[in-house]
Structure formats: structure tokens, C-alpha cells
């Protein structure tokens, strides 16, 4: 049952080219936005598409794969965990970030 704790799986399309940062010592992080689509029928019987955007970060080997093979529009599947963090911006305002830290990626499509 522990394998199911805080586990996120998404399939979607990358919204922009990955942002890659390399830190001292060669540690690398890749950040992307991922769009997932859901469909429902409204009160008028019309099919409506709803898009949700997700912030994804990946480290190490997964970041390397993203850097080499992922670009805007690419369909991917990711598996990871949901995380929350906060920071103070330059004006001293507290900002909150929700993101998925990916530990596995699968390249889909063409």
C-alpha cells in the first residue's frame, strides 16, 4: 500500500520548451508545464473540453531525458509525487507553488 502514497500519473502535452538549470557539481533540474485535457457534456448537451495545466520538475536522469528529447507540443506520460513549497518574493510577499516532481517519464506520440 505504501507504493500508492502520494503518487501522480499524468499523460499530456508539453506547453513550452523545457527550462533546464545546471547547478554547481553538475546537478540538473528540468521544468516543464504539462496540459491535460478532460471532456464533459454541459447542460445543453454540448461536449466541452477542459484543460488543466501542471507544473512538472525533474532531476537527474529524468532531467537528462527531458533535455534531450522533450519539446513544446510533445506528448509524454509522467509519474511522480505532488509537492508544495513556498518562498518570499522580492517584495516580501509569500508565494506558494504546487508541482509534481517526476521520477519517471515515457515519451509518447511521434
C-alpha positions as CSV (number, residue, x, y, z in Angstrom):
1,X,0.0,0.0,0.0
2,X,3.0,2.4,0.5
3,X,3.6,2.4,-3.2
4,X,0.3,4.2,-3.7
5,X,1.1,7.1,-1.3
6,X,1.5,10.4,-3.0
7,X,1.7,9.0,-6.5
8,X,0.7,11.1,-9.5
9,X,0.4,9.8,-13.1
10,X,-0.3,12.2,-16.0
11,X,-0.4,12.0,-19.8
12,X,-0.5,15.3,-21.6
13,X,1.2,17.7,-23.9
14,X,4.2,19.9,-23.1
15,X,3.2,23.6,-23.1
16,X,6.6,25.1,-23.7
17,X,10.2,24.0,-24.3
18,X,11.8,22.7,-21.1
19,X,13.7,25.1,-18.8
20,X,17.0,23.4,-17.8
21,X,19.1,24.6,-15.0
22,X,22.5,23.1,-14.1
23,X,23.9,23.7,-10.6
24,X,27.4,23.5,-9.2
25,X,28.6,20.0,-9.3
26,X,26.6,19.2,-12.4
27,X,23.2,18.5,-10.7
28,X,20.5,19.3,-13.2
29,X,16.7,20.2,-13.0
30,X,14.2,20.3,-15.8
31,X,11.0,22.3,-15.5
32,X,8.1,22.0,-17.9
33,X,4.4,22.7,-18.0
34,X,2.0,19.9,-18.9
35,X,-1.5,20.3,-20.3
36,X,-4.0,17.5,-19.6
37,X,-7.5,17.5,-21.2
38,X,-10.8,16.3,-19.8
39,X,-14.1,16.3,-21.5
40,X,-17.7,16.6,-20.2
41,X,-21.1,17.3,-21.5
42,X,-22.7,20.6,-20.4
43,X,-26.4,21.2,-19.7
44,X,-27.1,22.0,-23.3
45,X,-25.7,18.6,-24.4
46,X,-22.5,20.1,-25.9
47,X,-19.2,18.4,-25.4
48,X,-16.8,20.7,-23.6
49,X,-13.0,20.3,-23.3
50,X,-11.4,21.5,-20.1
51,X,-7.6,21.9,-20.0
52,X,-5.6,21.8,-16.7
53,X,-2.0,22.9,-16.5
54,X,0.5,21.2,-14.3
55,X,4.0,22.4,-13.2
56,X,6.5,19.5,-13.5
57,X,10.1,19.4,-12.3
58,X,12.5,16.5,-12.8
59,X,16.1,15.9,-11.5
60,X,19.0,13.7,-12.6
61,X,18.4,11.1,-15.3
62,X,14.8,12.2,-15.9
63,X,16.0,15.8,-16.4
64,X,18.6,14.5,-18.9
65,X,15.9,12.7,-20.9
66,X,13.7,15.8,-20.9
67,X,16.6,18.0,-22.1
68,X,17.4,15.7,-25.0
69,X,14.0,14.5,-26.2
70,X,11.2,16.8,-25.0
71,X,10.0,19.9,-26.7
72,X,6.9,22.0,-26.8
73,X,3.8,20.0,-28.0
74,X,5.4,16.6,-27.3
75,X,3.0,14.1,-25.7
76,X,4.5,12.5,-22.6
77,X,3.5,10.4,-19.6
78,X,5.0,11.2,-16.2
79,X,4.9,9.5,-12.9
80,X,5.9,11.4,-9.7
81,X,4.8,12.9,-6.4
82,X,2.9,16.0,-5.6
83,X,4.8,18.6,-3.6
84,X,4.1,22.1,-2.1
85,X,6.6,24.8,-1.4
86,X,6.6,28.5,-0.6
87,X,9.0,31.4,-0.9
88,X,9.1,35.1,-0.3
89,X,9.2,37.3,-3.5
90,X,11.3,40.4,-3.8
91,X,8.5,42.5,-2.2
92,X,8.3,40.2,0.8
93,X,5.0,38.5,-0.3
94,X,4.7,34.8,0.4
95,X,4.2,32.8,-2.8
96,X,3.0,29.2,-2.9
97,X,3.9,26.6,-5.6
98,X,2.3,23.3,-6.2
99,X,4.3,21.0,-8.5
100,X,4.8,17.4,-9.5
101,X,8.3,16.0,-9.0
102,X,8.7,13.5,-11.8
103,X,10.6,10.3,-11.1
104,X,9.8,8.5,-14.4
105,X,8.9,9.7,-17.9
106,X,7.6,7.9,-21.0
107,X,7.8,9.6,-24.4
108,X,4.6,9.1,-26.4
109,X,3.4,10.0,-29.9
110,X,5.7,10.5,-32.9
